[in-house]
Every structure is written in C-alpha cells, then in structure tokens.
C-alpha cells in the first residue's frame, strides 16, 4: 500500500541530501518546502531531525576526510540545519 508519509520523507531527505552534495538548490526553498509538508500534516515534525541525522551520517561525514576532502558539504549542511531549526 502507498504510504504518503514515507513518500514525503523520501522527498525531503532527497532534497536535503542533494543540496548538501551539490549545492544546486536554494536552502530557503528546501526549508520552505519542508515546513509546508510538515504544516499540512503530511510529515511529522519529529521526522526532520531524523532526516538531518541520516543525511549527516550518509552524505556529510564520509566525505570530510581523504580521499574526498569535501568540507563544503559540512558548510552547506550546517547552514541548512540552522535554517530548519530557526
């Protein structure tokens, strides 16, 4: 059966992970979208910290050291995290 919450969870997580990895989207647009989805009740507010934790462990931490050395990921992640917590 189709689970709407799971669909929105994956959508928000994908947008956050994509921005952290490539920086192509405006962080404000991601935050607005996430807040709209939570506001409509399609995703619980408790899911956002879980999403951020998963993105940090999957898309940020593994890329901070050699052989990738991509500290800009951490900067994009922290900026997005601050906007979501505000």
CORSUL-V238572 format. One record per pair of residues at least 4 apart in sequence whose ideal C-beta (glycine too) atoms are under 8 Angstrom apart, sorted by the first residue. I is the first residue (numbers start at 1). J is the second residue. Records with the same first field share a line. If there is no record, write none. Layout:
I->J + J
This chain:
2->7
3->7
4->8 + 42
5->9 + 42 + 43 + 44 + 47
6->10
7->11
8->12 + 37 + 42 + 43
9->13 + 43 + 47 + 51
10->14
11->15 + 37
12->16 + 33 + 34 + 37 + 43 + 47 + 48 + 51
13->17 + 51 + 54 + 55
14->18
15->19 + 25 + 30 + 33 + 34
16->20 + 30 + 34 + 51 + 52 + 55 + 80
17->21 + 55 + 58 + 59
18->22 + 24 + 25
19->23 + 24 + 25 + 27 + 30 + 76 + 80
20->55 + 59 + 60 + 73 + 76 + 77 + 80
21->59 + 73
23->72 + 76
25->29 + 30
26->30
27->31 + 76 + 79 + 80 + 83
28->32 + 83
29->33
30->34 + 80
31->35 + 80 + 83 + 84
32->36
33->37
34->38 + 43 + 48 + 84
35->39
36->40
37->42 + 43
38->42 + 43 + 44 + 45 + 47 + 48
43->47 + 48
46->50
47->51
48->52 + 84
49->53
50->54
51->55
52->56 + 77 + 80 + 81 + 84
53->57
54->58
55->59 + 60 + 77
56->60 + 61 + 77
57->61
58->62
59->63 + 73 + 77
60->64 + 73 + 74 + 77
62->68
63->68 + 69 + 70 + 73
64->68 + 69 + 70 + 71 + 73 + 74
65->69
71->75
72->76
73->77
74->78
75->79
76->80
77->81
78->82
79->83
80->84
81->85
82->86
